[in-house]
């Protein structure tokens, strides 16, 4: 059976994930590599486009669980597009292939066969969809005697969209780009920046993130407060080797230097960088604003 979506929904996917109109079936279309595609497309690629998981199940055989969403994401990166059934070969999708989705009440008629996926209540069990990351969080909990539940995991997924692989070291292109941006802003505001270090933090391994998060949470801050500025292991952009904290991680330092803050934010894109956690991107989510956190998107 075909996975049927409307033209407007197709465009919404294109806008979110920078895919070309052709749906050519080319692997990781719109991305530089398969790994970039897997990391950048959120685990709920279809639900964020407002599509029906009933239709996804019909087309691909997915129940809408996190692990099956992850499989769907990989298929998406390999060339599968909404419009391809599980068995059909990849091809360009014509407008005639698209019809409006069924009305919401049609989905509700099959609740027993396809239960609605709701945000789970806090429990002592955790599941990220990755055995490796589940193990990291379990180790974090035991080592620092912390209670990390499914609600904390859900907050990370809502904030970050996906887990991130441990790259094993600093990405040199990312490091070079950050240094160029720092040099540019130091040239304009050297007195304000003063003796602040260029890079406060860069690549962090999975194990380093366990200690980074755990030591702060166990010091009295607790999991909830720590999560506002630190990701659970497996979710941090620092794992990729493409994320850097610069100058200072003290919010008051940046608040007292608005020119520096504006310089970094307004010029980051010129170096293929982004300030990930801004007032706009963190609104309603777990993480707070971090003007010092840069991520390489080149």
PyMOL commands that set and color helices and strands:
alter all, ss='L'
color gray80, all
select helices_A, chain A and resi 7-17+34-40+47-49+53-60+66-77+95-97+104-108+131-144+150-160+172-193+206-227+237-240+251-255+258-271+279-282
alter helices_A, ss='H'
color red, helices_A
select strands_A, chain A and resi 197-201+243-247+273-275+293-296
alter strands_A, ss='S'
color yellow, strands_A
deselect
rebuild
show_as cartoon
